[in-house]
Amino acid sequence: MEAGIEQLYQLAEAIGIARQWWDVDGMRQTVSDASLATIASALGYPAENERDIAHSLEQLDAEQRQPPAMIVTEAGLPTVLPASLARAELTDEHGFTTALPVENWTLPPVDVPGYYRLSLAGHELTLAVAPKSCPTVHDFAPGKLWGPAVQIPALRGAASHPFGNFGELDEAVKLFAARGADVMAINPVHALFPGNGQGFSPYSPSSRLYLNTAMGAPELMGLPPLPEQPGGALIDWEGALPRRLADLRKTFAGLDAATRARIALDNAPHGEGLQRQALFDALDVRFRAQGAGGWQDWPAAFHDPDGPAVAKFAAENREEIEFHLFAQWLARESMAKVQANATGAGMAIGLLADLAVGVHTGGADSWSMRDAMLQGLTIGAPPDPLGPHGQNWMLTSFSPQGLKRAGYAPWIATLRAALDRAGGLRIDHAFGLARLWLVPAGEEASAGGYVTYPFLDMVRLVALEAHRARALIVAEDLGTMPMGFAAPVAAAKMLGMRVLWFERAKDEGFIGGQDYPPASVAMTGTHDTTTVAGWWTGRDLEWAEKLSRFPADTTLAQQAERRDEDRARLWGTLTHNTRPRPKPDDPEPVVDAALRHIGRSASQLAIAPLEDLLAEREQPNLPGTITEHPNWRRRLDAPLADLLDQPDTAARIETLDRARKD
């Protein structure tokens, strides 16, 4: 069996499964042989026994001999051809073939970024030529820019709705543009499951190629506005999303022939993909009403998007599919209107969209792009002190092999969809461009392992698509950085994230904003971290105590004592102790100082969560919880216009704006 184990290790290395990895404490960890075999099998290389492994190695060798569907390179650089193309074979008269070495077989540099058809050795493939870097902040405007980060559903506007949509977002961009902001970071707006009040997390979408139809704002498209409805302090998603779907159906029913023709014309360029998304949504609504939670729960005949049952359903339910095409049109064109209004109001960048790291396993992307997606594996995180058993996010994404087979078409389409109606893009968990922690179905997260992705190709394609869209790219790089990640991302001029709470020196003190790298986004926090007011008052500690989230053998009193030490460190960094330290129940001066801190930082861009601009104590999301904390449910207390006009809030915004201009 020893030989079989060595072959297993050989197979794992060849397909990019890391046998060993280093945890947050720098300790080396080893993935079990059983996990290696299970992950390899799920990736399409059976490894349950020696015979399987031998066949998989042969399969892998045959695949590596096949020409790639796409070669990705950089403008101005020669490109070394892959072994499948940079080879010559000599066959004698008896049919015996010998491979001849071919040295330095390279393509000459191509200077203009873009996609090219390449004919090589009798093979047709695509050559993607990336620019040396993404657009930078200075490509949009001189100086150091700033903007808020908002959770769209939390917004309240002039009209009363149970949650914010692109109409409230449109009001928000105009309000902040008038106050000097050049960008507005938003939560992911990917397609969810229409009308499903249970699946409302923006980071667990059905598809990253299309939009959350509940965000559509008819008034932005010259249609009658949605009916006004009261909304409480917390969003009642379970009731609100089905009602929103019903309201959109009424809007659709009232469309005249000219508007329907206009919608069809606008949708036409989006082709078969949009049609398939509408078809999926129609099927999901049908079968969810019967208890299905995803396409795997549908009758088996509907699992194949190209099968006869799906075709028959499409033919018999044309009006239902037309409704979902309308809903996608409304969301898409509404968001485009918001972006146009943002830049028209003076924002240099406008919307900074957010690309979720993966999709729901039972969603539209998983259904329609099965050959390119992971099967039997979900994304998560390895064990660490905050999660001793690891995390399983129950999301799927592209498989490395599927991406290469498809010539990266799904990745390119995903990037284009995200950049189509925004001035920039934040890539959530950007480490996933290099590796993902994949967990076998039915196993604990600790049974997973890291699988490498074609990192340089994916980074270059991000740069190419950003270049084509003239868009800013932010790479969320919080956490344990994979080896070799930093240099290519820095070379591509993607902005890293410098979040106040994580920018500490070796002595645990907070570093000065002048030490933040210029190619970064300075932030007082994210949707996953405590607010400044919440941290200063210890609200996050109260939640941790309530939900038993402290590390083992740690008490609230111990955490509170450490927090008081940290308050002294933070206040010293923010003010150089030139003013008395505020008491724990007086967070407003600390919020002001934190905003000034990121404003004066060396970072080219500063982003403050709206919660910090309002000095709120509660955060939008508490990672690692589902129902224990009201994640993605919080609303503003009043219309945004009223809140921004309050003297304290207006002063905080002025503080940030002035600090950026100093």
C-alpha positions as CSV (number, residue, x, y, z in Angstrom):
1,M,0.0,0.0,0.0
2,E,3.0,2.3,0.5
3,A,3.4,2.6,-3.3
4,G,-0.3,3.5,-3.5
5,I,0.1,6.2,-0.9
6,E,3.0,7.7,-2.8
7,Q,0.9,7.7,-5.9
8,L,-1.9,9.4,-4.0
9,Y,0.5,12.1,-2.9
10,Q,1.7,12.4,-6.5
11,L,-1.8,12.8,-7.7
12,A,-2.7,15.3,-5.0
13,E,0.3,17.5,-5.9
14,A,-0.4,17.3,-9.6
15,I,-4.0,18.5,-9.2
16,G,-3.2,21.1,-6.6
17,I,-4.3,19.6,-3.3
18,A,-1.9,20.7,-0.6
19,R,-0.9,17.9,1.8
20,Q,0.4,20.4,4.3
21,W,-0.6,23.9,5.3
22,W,0.3,26.4,8.0
23,D,-2.3,27.6,10.5
24,V,-2.6,31.2,12.0
25,D,0.0,30.3,14.6
26,G,2.5,29.2,12.0
27,M,2.1,25.6,12.9
28,R,2.3,23.0,10.1
29,Q,-0.8,20.9,9.6
30,T,-1.2,17.8,7.5
31,V,-4.3,16.7,5.6
32,S,-5.3,13.1,6.1
33,D,-4.8,10.6,3.3
34,A,-8.6,9.9,3.4
35,S,-9.3,13.6,2.8
36,L,-6.8,13.7,0.0
37,A,-8.5,10.8,-1.7
38,T,-12.0,12.2,-1.2
39,I,-11.2,15.7,-2.5
40,A,-9.3,14.2,-5.5
41,S,-12.3,12.0,-6.3
42,A,-14.7,15.0,-6.1
43,L,-12.4,17.0,-8.4
44,G,-12.8,14.2,-11.0
45,Y,-9.8,12.0,-10.2
46,P,-11.0,8.9,-8.4
47,A,-8.5,7.9,-5.7
48,E,-10.2,5.3,-3.6
49,N,-7.7,2.6,-4.3
50,E,-4.4,2.0,-6.2
51,R,-6.1,1.1,-9.4
52,D,-8.2,4.3,-9.3
53,I,-5.2,6.4,-8.6
54,A,-3.2,4.8,-11.5
55,H,-6.1,5.5,-13.9
56,S,-6.4,9.1,-12.6
57,L,-2.7,9.7,-13.1
58,E,-3.1,8.4,-16.7
59,Q,-6.1,10.7,-17.1
60,L,-4.2,13.7,-15.8
61,D,-1.3,12.9,-18.1
62,A,-3.7,12.8,-21.1
63,E,-5.3,16.1,-20.1
64,Q,-1.9,17.8,-19.9
65,R,-1.2,16.7,-23.4
66,Q,-4.3,18.5,-24.7
67,P,-3.9,22.1,-25.9
68,P,-5.5,24.6,-23.5
69,A,-8.7,26.5,-24.5
70,M,-7.0,29.8,-23.4
71,I,-3.5,31.1,-22.8
72,V,-3.4,34.1,-20.5
73,T,-0.4,36.4,-20.7
74,E,0.6,40.0,-20.1
75,A,1.1,42.8,-22.6
76,G,4.7,43.3,-23.6
77,L,5.9,39.9,-22.3
78,P,6.9,36.9,-24.4
79,T,4.8,33.8,-23.6
80,V,6.3,30.4,-23.0
81,L,3.9,27.9,-24.5
82,P,2.5,25.1,-22.4
83,A,4.0,21.6,-22.8
84,S,1.0,20.5,-24.8
85,L,1.9,22.9,-27.5
86,A,5.6,23.4,-27.1
87,R,6.5,19.9,-28.2
88,A,7.3,17.9,-31.3
89,E,6.9,14.2,-31.9
90,L,8.8,12.0,-34.4
91,T,7.0,8.9,-35.6
92,D,9.0,6.2,-37.5
93,E,7.7,3.9,-40.3
94,H,6.7,1.3,-37.8
95,G,4.5,3.8,-35.9
96,F,6.8,4.2,-32.9
97,T,6.6,7.8,-31.6
98,T,9.3,9.7,-29.8
99,A,9.0,13.1,-28.2
100,L,11.6,15.6,-29.3
101,P,12.7,18.4,-26.9
102,V,11.8,21.9,-28.1
103,E,13.6,24.6,-26.3
104,N,12.5,28.2,-25.8
105,W,9.3,27.8,-27.8
106,T,7.6,31.2,-27.0
107,L,5.2,33.6,-28.5
108,P,6.6,37.1,-29.1
109,P,5.1,39.9,-27.0
110,V,1.7,41.4,-27.8
111,D,1.5,45.0,-26.8
112,V,-2.2,45.8,-26.9
113,P,-4.4,44.2,-24.1
114,G,-7.4,42.2,-25.3
115,Y,-8.6,38.8,-26.5
116,Y,-7.2,37.3,-29.6
117,R,-7.9,34.2,-31.6
118,L,-4.6,32.2,-31.9
119,S,-3.9,29.5,-34.4
120,L,-1.0,27.4,-33.3
121,A,0.2,23.9,-34.4
122,G,-3.1,23.3,-35.9
123,H,-5.1,24.3,-32.9
124,E,-7.4,27.2,-32.4
125,L,-7.5,28.8,-29.0
126,T,-7.9,32.2,-27.3
127,L,-5.0,34.4,-26.2
128,A,-5.9,36.8,-23.4
129,V,-3.4,39.6,-23.1
130,A,-3.8,41.5,-19.8
131,P,-2.5,45.0,-19.1
132,K,0.3,45.3,-16.6
133,S,-2.1,46.6,-14.0
134,C,-5.7,47.6,-13.2
135,P,-6.8,51.2,-13.2
136,T,-5.8,53.1,-10.1
137,V,-7.5,55.7,-8.0
138,H,-5.5,58.4,-9.7
139,D,-6.9,57.3,-13.1
140,F,-10.3,58.5,-11.8
141,A,-9.3,61.7,-9.9
142,P,-6.3,63.4,-8.3
143,G,-5.9,63.4,-4.6
144,K,-7.1,61.0,-1.9
145,L,-10.8,59.9,-2.3
146,W,-13.4,58.7,0.2
147,G,-16.9,57.3,0.4
148,P,-19.3,55.4,2.6
149,A,-20.0,51.6,2.6
150,V,-23.7,51.0,2.8
151,Q,-26.0,48.0,3.2
152,I,-28.7,48.7,0.7
153,P,-31.6,47.0,2.5
154,A,-30.8,49.1,5.6
155,L,-31.4,52.3,3.8
156,R,-34.6,54.4,4.3
157,G,-35.6,57.0,1.8
158,A,-38.4,59.4,1.1
159,A,-40.9,56.6,0.5
160,S,-41.6,54.0,3.1
161,H,-40.6,50.4,2.2
162,P,-39.9,47.3,4.2
163,F,-36.3,47.3,3.0
164,G,-34.1,49.5,0.8
165,N,-33.7,48.9,-2.9
166,F,-32.0,50.7,-5.8
167,G,-34.4,53.6,-5.3
168,E,-33.1,54.3,-1.8
169,L,-29.5,53.7,-3.1
170,D,-30.1,56.3,-5.8
171,E,-31.1,58.8,-3.1
172,A,-28.0,57.8,-1.1
173,V,-25.5,58.4,-3.9
174,K,-26.9,61.9,-4.5
175,L,-26.8,62.8,-0.8
176,F,-23.2,61.6,-0.4
177,A,-22.0,63.1,-3.7
178,A,-23.2,66.5,-2.5
179,R,-21.1,66.0,0.6
180,G,-17.9,65.2,-1.3
181,A,-17.9,61.5,-1.6
182,D,-16.4,59.9,-4.8
183,V,-17.4,56.3,-4.2
184,M,-20.1,54.2,-2.5
185,A,-19.3,50.6,-1.5
186,I,-22.3,48.4,-1.5
187,N,-23.2,44.9,-0.4
188,P,-23.4,42.1,-3.1
189,V,-26.5,42.4,-5.2
190,H,-26.3,39.0,-6.9
191,A,-29.4,37.1,-7.7
192,L,-31.1,35.4,-4.8
193,F,-34.0,33.0,-5.0
194,P,-37.0,35.1,-5.9
195,G,-39.5,35.6,-3.2
196,N,-37.7,33.3,-0.8
197,G,-37.9,34.9,2.6
198,Q,-35.4,32.4,4.1
199,G,-32.4,33.0,1.8
200,F,-31.6,36.7,2.2
201,S,-27.9,36.7,2.9
202,P,-26.2,38.7,0.1
203,Y,-23.2,36.4,0.4
204,S,-25.1,33.2,-0.5
205,P,-26.5,34.0,-3.9
206,S,-28.2,31.8,-6.5
207,S,-26.1,33.4,-9.2
208,R,-23.3,35.9,-9.5
209,L,-24.1,36.5,-13.2
210,Y,-27.5,38.2,-12.5
211,L,-29.1,40.5,-10.0
212,N,-31.3,40.3,-6.9
213,T,-34.6,41.2,-8.5
214,A,-36.0,42.5,-5.2
215,M,-33.6,45.5,-5.6
216,G,-35.4,46.8,-8.7
217,A,-36.9,50.3,-8.5
218,P,-39.7,50.8,-11.0
219,E,-39.7,54.6,-10.5
220,L,-36.1,54.9,-11.8
221,M,-37.4,53.4,-15.1
222,G,-40.4,55.6,-15.4
223,L,-42.8,53.0,-14.1
224,P,-45.3,53.4,-11.2
225,P,-43.4,53.1,-7.9
226,L,-43.8,50.1,-5.6
227,P,-46.6,50.5,-3.0
228,E,-45.5,52.1,0.3
229,Q,-45.4,49.8,3.3
230,P,-44.2,50.3,6.8
231,G,-40.9,48.8,8.0
232,G,-39.7,48.2,11.5
233,A,-36.2,48.4,13.1
234,L,-35.5,44.9,11.8
235,I,-36.4,43.7,8.3
236,D,-39.0,41.0,8.2
237,W,-37.5,39.2,5.2
238,E,-39.9,36.2,5.6
239,G,-42.8,38.5,4.9
240,A,-41.2,41.2,2.9
241,L,-39.6,39.2,0.1
242,P,-42.8,37.3,-0.9
243,R,-44.7,40.6,-0.9
244,R,-42.0,42.3,-3.0
245,L,-42.4,39.4,-5.6
246,A,-46.1,39.9,-5.6
247,D,-45.7,43.7,-6.1
248,L,-43.4,43.1,-9.0
249,R,-45.9,40.8,-10.6
250,K,-48.5,43.5,-10.4
251,T,-46.1,46.0,-12.0
252,F,-45.4,43.5,-14.8
253,A,-49.1,42.9,-15.4
254,G,-49.6,46.6,-15.9
255,L,-47.0,47.0,-18.6
256,D,-48.2,48.1,-22.0
257,A,-47.1,46.6,-25.3
258,A,-44.5,49.3,-26.0
259,T,-42.8,48.8,-22.6
260,R,-42.7,45.1,-23.1
261,A,-41.1,45.6,-26.5
262,R,-38.6,47.9,-25.0
263,I,-37.7,45.3,-22.3
264,A,-37.3,42.6,-24.9
265,L,-35.0,44.9,-26.9
266,D,-32.9,45.7,-23.9
267,N,-32.7,42.1,-22.9
268,A,-31.7,40.8,-26.3
269,P,-27.9,41.4,-26.0
270,H,-27.9,39.3,-22.8
271,G,-28.8,36.2,-24.8
272,E,-29.3,32.6,-23.8
273,G,-27.7,33.1,-20.3
274,L,-30.4,35.6,-19.2
275,Q,-33.1,33.3,-20.6
276,R,-31.7,30.4,-18.6
277,Q,-31.6,32.5,-15.4
278,A,-35.3,33.4,-15.9
279,L,-36.1,29.8,-16.6
280,F,-34.3,28.7,-13.4
281,D,-36.2,31.4,-11.4
282,A,-39.5,30.2,-12.8
283,L,-38.7,26.6,-11.9
284,D,-37.5,27.6,-8.4
285,V,-40.7,29.4,-7.7
286,R,-42.7,26.4,-8.9
287,F,-40.8,23.8,-6.9
288,R,-40.0,25.9,-3.8
289,A,-43.8,26.1,-3.3
290,Q,-43.7,22.3,-3.1
291,G,-40.9,22.3,-0.5
292,A,-37.8,22.2,-2.6
293,G,-34.7,24.0,-1.2
294,G,-32.6,24.0,-4.4
295,W,-32.5,22.3,-7.8
296,Q,-31.3,19.0,-6.3
297,D,-34.7,18.8,-4.7
298,W,-36.6,19.2,-7.9
299,P,-37.9,16.1,-9.8
300,A,-34.9,14.4,-11.4
301,A,-36.2,15.2,-14.9
302,F,-35.6,18.9,-14.3
303,H,-31.9,18.5,-13.2
304,D,-30.7,18.8,-16.8
305,P,-31.1,22.4,-18.1
306,D,-31.1,21.1,-21.6
307,G,-33.4,18.1,-21.0
308,P,-36.9,17.6,-22.5
309,A,-38.7,18.3,-19.2
310,V,-37.2,21.7,-18.9
311,A,-37.9,22.5,-22.5
312,K,-41.5,21.5,-22.1
313,F,-41.8,23.6,-18.9
314,A,-40.4,26.6,-20.8
315,A,-42.8,26.2,-23.6
316,E,-45.8,25.9,-21.3
317,N,-44.8,28.8,-18.9
318,R,-43.7,31.5,-21.3
319,E,-45.5,34.3,-19.4
320,E,-44.0,33.3,-16.1
321,I,-40.5,33.3,-17.7
322,E,-41.3,36.7,-19.3
323,F,-42.0,38.0,-15.8
324,H,-38.6,36.9,-14.5
325,L,-37.0,38.5,-17.6
326,F,-38.8,41.7,-16.7
327,A,-37.6,41.5,-13.1
328,Q,-34.0,41.0,-14.2
329,W,-34.4,43.9,-16.6
330,L,-35.7,46.2,-13.9
331,A,-32.9,45.4,-11.5
332,R,-30.2,45.7,-14.2
333,E,-31.5,49.0,-15.6
334,S,-32.2,50.4,-12.2
335,M,-28.6,49.8,-11.0
336,A,-27.3,51.2,-14.2
337,K,-29.3,54.3,-13.6
338,V,-27.9,54.6,-10.1
339,Q,-24.4,54.4,-11.4
340,A,-25.1,57.0,-14.1
341,N,-26.6,59.3,-11.5
342,A,-23.7,58.8,-9.1
343,T,-21.1,59.9,-11.7
344,G,-23.5,62.6,-13.0
345,A,-23.7,64.0,-9.5
346,G,-19.9,64.3,-9.3
347,M,-18.6,61.0,-7.9
348,A,-15.4,60.0,-9.6
349,I,-15.9,56.3,-9.2
350,G,-19.5,55.8,-8.2
351,L,-20.6,52.3,-7.0
352,L,-18.0,49.9,-5.7
353,A,-19.7,46.5,-6.2
354,D,-19.0,43.4,-4.1
355,L,-18.2,40.0,-5.6
356,A,-19.2,37.1,-3.3
357,V,-16.7,34.3,-2.9
358,G,-19.2,31.6,-4.0
359,V,-22.8,30.7,-4.7
360,H,-25.5,28.5,-3.1
361,T,-25.1,24.9,-3.9
362,G,-28.7,24.7,-5.1
363,G,-28.7,27.9,-7.1
364,A,-28.8,28.9,-10.8
365,D,-25.1,28.9,-11.4
366,S,-24.7,25.4,-9.9
367,W,-27.6,24.2,-12.1
368,S,-26.6,25.9,-15.4
369,M,-22.8,25.7,-15.2
370,R,-22.4,22.2,-13.7
371,D,-19.3,21.3,-15.7
372,A,-17.4,24.3,-14.4
373,M,-18.5,24.0,-10.8
374,L,-17.2,22.1,-7.8
375,Q,-19.3,18.9,-7.2
376,G,-19.4,17.2,-3.8
377,L,-17.2,20.0,-2.3
378,T,-18.1,23.2,-0.5
379,I,-16.0,26.3,0.5
380,G,-15.0,27.0,4.0
381,A,-12.1,27.8,6.3
382,P,-9.7,25.6,8.3
383,P,-9.7,25.3,12.0
384,D,-8.4,28.3,13.9
385,P,-8.6,29.7,17.5
386,L,-12.0,31.4,16.7
387,G,-13.3,28.3,15.0
388,P,-11.6,25.2,16.4
389,H,-13.6,22.9,14.1
390,G,-13.2,25.0,11.0
391,Q,-16.0,26.7,9.0
392,N,-18.2,25.3,6.2
393,W,-19.9,28.2,4.4
394,M,-22.0,25.7,2.4
395,L,-21.1,27.6,-0.8
396,T,-19.8,26.2,-4.1
397,S,-17.7,27.9,-6.8
398,F,-15.7,27.1,-9.9
399,S,-13.4,24.1,-10.0
400,P,-9.9,24.8,-11.1
401,Q,-10.2,22.1,-13.8
402,G,-13.6,23.3,-14.9
403,L,-12.2,26.8,-15.4
404,K,-9.4,25.7,-17.5
405,R,-11.6,23.4,-19.6
406,A,-14.0,26.2,-20.3
407,G,-11.2,28.6,-21.2
408,Y,-12.0,30.7,-18.2
409,A,-15.3,31.8,-19.8
410,P,-17.3,31.4,-16.5
411,W,-14.8,33.6,-14.6
412,I,-14.8,36.2,-17.3
413,A,-18.6,36.3,-17.5
414,T,-18.7,36.7,-13.7
415,L,-16.3,39.6,-13.7
416,R,-18.2,41.3,-16.6
417,A,-21.5,40.9,-14.8
418,A,-20.1,42.5,-11.6
419,L,-18.4,45.4,-13.5
420,D,-21.2,46.1,-15.9
421,R,-23.0,48.7,-13.8
422,A,-20.3,49.9,-11.3
423,G,-17.1,51.9,-11.2
424,G,-15.2,49.4,-9.2
425,L,-15.3,45.9,-7.6
426,R,-14.4,44.5,-4.2
427,I,-13.4,40.8,-4.5
428,D,-14.5,39.1,-1.4
429,H,-12.0,36.7,0.1
430,A,-9.5,37.4,-2.7
431,F,-7.2,34.7,-1.4
432,G,-9.7,32.4,-3.2
433,L,-8.0,33.5,-6.4
434,A,-5.0,31.5,-5.2
435,R,-6.5,28.7,-3.1
436,L,-9.8,27.7,-1.4
437,W,-10.4,25.4,1.6
438,L,-12.7,22.7,0.2
439,V,-14.8,20.5,2.4
440,P,-16.1,17.1,1.2
441,A,-19.8,16.8,1.3
442,G,-21.1,15.3,4.6
443,E,-17.7,15.9,6.4
444,E,-16.7,18.3,9.1
445,A,-14.9,21.4,7.9
446,S,-11.7,20.1,9.6
447,A,-11.7,17.3,7.0
448,G,-11.1,19.7,4.2
449,G,-7.9,20.8,2.5
450,Y,-6.5,23.7,0.4
451,V,-6.8,23.4,-3.3
452,T,-4.8,25.7,-5.5
453,Y,-6.3,27.7,-8.3
454,P,-4.7,29.1,-11.5
455,F,-3.8,32.3,-9.6
456,L,-1.7,34.3,-12.1
457,D,-4.2,33.6,-14.9
458,M,-7.1,34.7,-12.7
459,V,-5.4,37.9,-11.5
460,R,-4.4,38.8,-15.1
461,L,-8.0,38.3,-16.3
462,V,-9.2,40.6,-13.4
463,A,-6.8,43.2,-14.7
464,L,-7.9,42.8,-18.3
465,E,-11.6,43.0,-17.4
466,A,-11.0,46.0,-15.2
467,H,-9.1,47.7,-18.0
468,R,-11.9,47.1,-20.4
469,A,-14.5,48.4,-17.9
470,R,-12.2,51.2,-16.6
471,A,-12.9,50.0,-13.1
472,L,-11.1,50.1,-9.7
473,I,-10.4,46.7,-8.1
474,V,-10.2,46.1,-4.3
475,A,-8.9,42.7,-3.2
476,E,-10.2,41.7,0.3
477,D,-6.9,40.4,1.8
478,L,-7.8,40.0,5.5
479,G,-6.7,36.9,7.2
480,T,-3.8,34.5,6.7
481,M,-2.3,35.3,3.3
482,P,-1.2,32.5,1.0
483,M,2.5,32.4,0.1
484,G,3.1,34.2,-3.2
485,F,-0.2,36.1,-3.1
486,A,1.0,39.6,-2.3
487,A,3.4,40.3,-5.2
488,P,1.2,39.6,-8.2
489,V,-1.8,41.5,-6.6
490,A,0.5,44.5,-5.8
491,A,1.9,44.4,-9.4
492,A,-1.7,44.4,-10.7
493,K,-2.3,47.5,-8.6
494,M,-5.4,46.0,-6.9
495,L,-6.0,47.9,-3.6
496,G,-5.6,45.9,-0.4
497,M,-7.8,46.6,2.7
498,R,-6.4,48.2,5.8
499,V,-9.0,47.9,8.5
500,L,-8.4,49.8,11.7
501,W,-8.8,46.9,14.0
502,F,-6.3,44.7,12.2
503,E,-3.5,47.3,11.7
504,R,-1.4,46.6,14.7
505,A,2.3,46.6,15.6
506,K,4.1,43.8,17.3
507,D,3.5,45.4,20.7
508,E,-0.3,45.2,20.0
509,G,-0.5,48.9,19.5
510,F,-2.4,50.4,16.5
511,I,-0.2,51.7,13.8
512,G,-0.4,55.2,12.4
513,G,-2.4,55.9,9.3
514,Q,0.7,57.3,7.7
515,D,2.1,53.8,7.7
516,Y,-0.8,52.4,5.6
517,P,0.4,51.6,2.1
518,P,-0.8,54.1,-0.5
519,A,-2.2,51.3,-2.7
520,S,-4.9,50.4,-0.2
521,V,-8.3,51.2,1.2
522,A,-8.3,52.6,4.7
523,M,-11.4,51.5,6.6
524,T,-12.8,52.0,10.1
525,G,-14.5,48.6,9.8
526,T,-16.4,46.2,7.5
527,H,-19.8,44.6,7.6
528,D,-18.2,41.7,9.6
529,T,-16.5,43.8,12.3
530,T,-17.7,45.7,15.2
531,T,-18.4,49.4,14.7
532,V,-16.1,52.0,16.4
533,A,-18.9,52.9,18.8
534,G,-19.7,49.2,19.4
535,W,-16.0,48.4,20.1
536,W,-15.5,51.4,22.4
537,T,-18.6,50.7,24.5
538,G,-18.0,46.9,24.5
539,R,-21.1,46.1,22.7
540,D,-19.3,43.4,20.8
541,L,-18.2,41.8,24.1
542,E,-21.8,41.7,25.2
543,W,-22.7,39.8,22.1
544,A,-19.8,37.4,22.6
545,E,-20.8,36.8,26.2
546,K,-24.4,36.2,25.2
547,L,-23.5,33.8,22.4
548,S,-20.7,32.0,24.3
549,R,-18.1,33.1,21.7
550,F,-15.2,33.8,23.9
551,P,-12.2,31.5,23.7
552,A,-12.1,28.6,26.2
553,D,-11.2,29.5,29.8
554,T,-11.8,33.2,29.0
555,T,-14.3,35.3,31.0
556,L,-16.1,38.6,30.2
557,A,-14.1,40.3,33.0
558,Q,-10.8,39.3,31.4
559,Q,-12.0,40.4,28.0
560,A,-13.2,43.7,29.4
561,E,-9.9,44.3,31.1
562,R,-8.0,43.7,27.9
563,R,-10.4,46.0,26.0
564,D,-9.6,48.8,28.5
565,E,-5.9,48.4,27.7
566,D,-6.8,48.4,24.0
567,R,-8.8,51.6,24.4
568,A,-5.7,53.3,25.8
569,R,-3.7,52.0,22.8
570,L,-6.3,53.1,20.2
571,W,-6.8,56.6,21.8
572,G,-3.0,57.1,21.9
573,T,-2.7,56.3,18.2
574,L,-5.7,58.4,17.2
575,T,-4.9,61.5,19.2
576,H,-1.3,61.1,20.5
577,N,-2.9,61.5,23.9
578,T,-3.4,65.2,23.4
579,R,-6.9,65.0,24.8
580,P,-8.3,63.1,27.8
581,R,-9.5,59.6,26.9
582,P,-13.3,59.4,26.7
583,K,-15.2,57.1,29.1
584,P,-16.4,53.7,27.6
585,D,-20.0,55.1,27.4
586,D,-18.9,58.1,25.4
587,P,-17.9,56.7,22.0
588,E,-18.7,59.7,19.7
589,P,-15.3,61.5,20.2
590,V,-13.6,58.2,19.3
591,V,-15.6,57.7,16.2
592,D,-14.7,61.3,15.1
593,A,-11.0,60.5,15.8
594,A,-11.2,57.2,13.9
595,L,-12.7,58.9,10.8
596,R,-10.0,61.5,11.0
597,H,-7.4,58.7,11.3
598,I,-8.4,56.9,8.1
599,G,-8.9,60.3,6.4
600,R,-5.3,61.3,7.0
601,S,-3.9,57.9,6.2
602,A,-1.6,57.4,3.2
603,S,-4.2,55.2,1.6
604,Q,-5.5,56.4,-1.8
605,L,-9.0,55.6,-0.8
606,A,-10.8,55.7,2.5
607,I,-14.2,54.0,3.2
608,A,-16.2,54.3,6.3
609,P,-19.2,52.1,7.0
610,L,-22.4,54.1,7.2
611,E,-22.8,52.7,10.7
612,D,-19.6,54.6,11.8
613,L,-20.7,57.8,10.1
614,L,-23.8,57.5,12.2
615,A,-21.9,56.4,15.4
616,E,-24.1,53.2,15.6
617,R,-23.2,50.5,18.1
618,E,-24.6,47.5,16.2
619,Q,-22.9,45.8,13.3
620,P,-24.7,44.5,10.2
621,N,-23.4,40.9,10.4
622,L,-21.8,38.8,13.1
623,P,-19.8,36.1,11.3
624,G,-20.4,32.5,12.5
625,T,-24.0,33.2,13.4
626,I,-27.2,32.6,11.4
627,T,-30.2,33.3,13.6
628,E,-28.5,34.1,16.9
629,H,-27.8,37.7,15.7
630,P,-30.0,39.8,13.4
631,N,-27.7,39.5,10.5
632,W,-28.6,41.6,7.4
633,R,-31.8,42.7,9.1
634,R,-31.0,46.1,10.6
635,R,-32.6,49.3,9.2
636,L,-31.7,52.9,9.7
637,D,-33.8,54.7,12.3
638,A,-35.0,57.4,9.9
639,P,-34.6,58.4,6.2
640,L,-31.0,58.8,5.3
641,A,-31.4,62.5,4.3
642,D,-32.7,63.3,7.8
643,L,-29.8,61.4,9.5
644,L,-27.1,63.1,7.4
645,D,-28.5,66.5,8.3
646,Q,-28.2,65.9,12.0
647,P,-25.4,68.1,13.3
648,D,-23.2,65.4,14.8
649,T,-23.4,63.2,11.7
650,A,-22.8,66.2,9.4
651,A,-19.7,67.1,11.4
652,R,-18.3,63.6,11.2
653,I,-18.7,63.5,7.4
654,E,-17.1,67.0,7.2
655,T,-14.2,65.6,9.4
656,L,-13.6,62.8,7.0
657,D,-13.9,64.9,3.9
658,R,-11.6,67.6,5.3
659,A,-9.0,65.0,6.4
660,R,-8.9,63.6,2.9
661,K,-8.1,67.0,1.5
662,D,-5.5,68.1,4.0
